Amino acid sequence: MPEIGSQTNRINAERQRQPVADPDVVATRYRLQPADLPEPRQLVVRVVVGQGVETFTPVLHFAGLAKPLVLDAANAAAMAAVAGSPLFGDWVGCLVELRVVTEAGIERIRLVPAPSLPTRMISVRLPNGRMTRGALLLVAVLLLALGAVYVVAHWTDLQVFFARR
């Protein structure tokens, strides 16, 4: 049978234990790094998600790029300025340019508005993030269908009406 130790023995054993260095929770090879961008690149934001529990960090996924970009405070502020809104849903569809800059001797990826192109590729959005174009198309098809039903139901009345003119 194992020996039962006292609370004092357990506390002393924990104090003598060497602290383990925190491992990278998220491996950097799965995130966009400055070495992945040899030249500035214009990309459209496809999805915005968040990571973290204590500190919530936005993560941008781009169309045509496999690795996502984890945003620091400066890039999050720049993205909010480009989109004109701090809401993540409004960031989807924005065209941005990613550049590698050196700040205090450290290479970092910085997000800037894409030059000479519209920053918003999808301009009109409903609050839930769906495109307005689809909703308008549905309404137009329904109106055409209702008009066709009305014409069929009142065909004889319409013939009489137009015959009088």
C-alpha positions in Angstrom: 0.0 0.0 0.0 1.4 3.5 -0.9 2.6 5.6 1.9 0.3 8.5 2.8 2.2 11.7 3.2 1.3 14.8 5.1 0.2 18.1 3.7 3.6 19.6 4.7 5.5 16.9 2.7 3.4 17.6 -0.4 3.9 21.4 -0.2 7.7 21.0 0.3 7.9 18.7 -2.7 6.0 21.3 -4.9 8.3 24.0 -3.7 11.4 22.0 -4.7 10.0 21.1 -8.1 11.5 23.2 -11.0 9.0 25.2 -13.0 8.4 23.9 -16.5 8.7 26.5 -19.2 5.3 27.1 -20.9 5.3 25.4 -24.3 3.9 27.2 -27.3 0.2 26.6 -27.1 -0.2 27.3 -30.8 2.8 26.3 -32.9 3.9 29.3 -35.0 4.3 27.2 -38.2 0.5 27.2 -38.5 0.3 30.9 -38.3 1.4 33.5 -40.9 5.0 34.6 -40.2 7.1 37.4 -41.8 9.2 34.8 -43.7 6.0 33.7 -45.4 5.6 37.1 -47.1 8.6 37.8 -49.3 6.8 40.8 -50.9 3.6 42.8 -50.0 0.5 40.9 -50.9 -3.1 42.1 -51.4 -5.7 39.7 -49.9 -9.4 39.5 -49.2 -10.5 38.6 -45.6 -12.5 35.4 -45.8 -13.2 34.6 -42.2 -12.5 36.2 -38.8 -12.3 34.0 -35.7 -11.0 34.6 -32.2 -8.6 32.6 -30.1 -7.8 32.7 -26.4 -9.7 32.6 -23.2 -8.2 35.2 -20.9 -7.1 37.5 -23.8 -9.3 37.3 -26.9 -7.2 37.7 -30.1 -8.7 38.1 -33.5 -7.4 35.7 -36.2 -7.9 36.6 -39.9 -8.2 33.9 -42.6 -7.6 35.1 -46.2 -8.9 33.9 -49.5 -6.0 32.2 -51.4 -3.7 31.9 -48.3 -3.5 28.8 -46.2 -2.1 30.3 -43.0 -4.2 32.7 -40.8 -2.8 35.9 -39.3 -3.1 36.5 -35.6 -3.6 40.2 -35.0 -1.8 42.2 -32.4 -3.3 45.5 -31.1 -1.8 47.6 -34.0 -3.1 45.3 -36.7 -6.5 45.0 -35.1 -6.8 48.8 -35.0 -5.7 49.0 -38.6 -8.3 46.4 -39.6 -11.0 48.3 -37.8 -9.9 51.4 -39.7 -9.9 49.7 -43.0 -13.4 48.1 -42.5 -14.8 51.3 -40.8 -16.0 49.1 -37.9 -14.6 47.3 -34.9 -17.1 44.4 -35.5 -15.5 41.2 -36.8 -18.4 40.5 -39.1 -17.8 43.8 -40.9 -14.2 42.8 -41.6 -15.2 39.9 -43.9 -14.8 40.9 -47.6 -12.3 43.7 -47.0 -9.3 43.9 -49.3 -6.1 44.6 -47.4 -2.4 44.6 -48.1 0.0 42.6 -45.9 3.6 44.0 -45.6 6.6 43.0 -43.6 8.1 45.9 -41.7 11.0 46.0 -39.2 10.1 47.6 -35.8 12.8 47.8 -33.2 14.9 45.2 -35.0 12.0 42.7 -35.2 10.3 41.8 -38.4 6.5 42.1 -38.1 3.6 41.7 -40.5 1.5 45.0 -40.8 -1.9 45.3 -42.3 -2.6 48.4 -44.4 -5.4 49.4 -46.8 -4.8 48.1 -50.4 -3.7 51.0 -52.6 -5.9 52.2 -55.5 -8.6 49.6 -55.0 -11.8 49.6 -53.1 -11.2 48.3 -49.5 -14.6 46.7 -49.3 -15.2 43.9 -51.9 -18.6 43.1 -50.5 -20.2 46.5 -50.0 -23.7 45.9 -48.7 -24.3 43.4 -45.9 -27.2 42.4 -43.7 -26.6 42.4 -39.9 -26.2 38.6 -39.9 -23.4 38.9 -42.5 -25.3 37.6 -45.6 -25.2 39.6 -48.8 -28.1 41.8 -49.6 -28.0 40.9 -53.3 -29.3 37.4 -52.5 -32.2 38.8 -50.5 -33.1 41.2 -53.2 -33.0 38.5 -55.9 -35.4 36.3 -53.8 -37.8 39.2 -53.4 -37.7 39.9 -57.2 -38.4 36.3 -58.0 -41.3 36.2 -55.6 -42.8 39.4 -57.1 -42.5 37.9 -60.6 -44.2 34.7 -59.5 -47.0 36.6 -57.8 -47.5 38.7 -60.9 -47.7 35.6 -63.0 -50.3 34.1 -60.7 -52.4 37.3 -60.8 -52.3 37.4 -64.6 -53.4 33.8 -64.9 -56.2 34.2 -62.3 -57.5 37.4 -63.9 -56.8 36.7 -67.6 -60.4 37.1 -68.8 -60.8 40.4 -66.9 -57.5 41.7 -68.4 -58.6 40.8 -71.9 -61.9 42.7 -71.4 -60.0 45.7 -69.9 -57.5 45.9 -72.8 -60.3 45.3 -75.4 -62.1 48.5 -74.3 -59.1 50.7 -74.9 
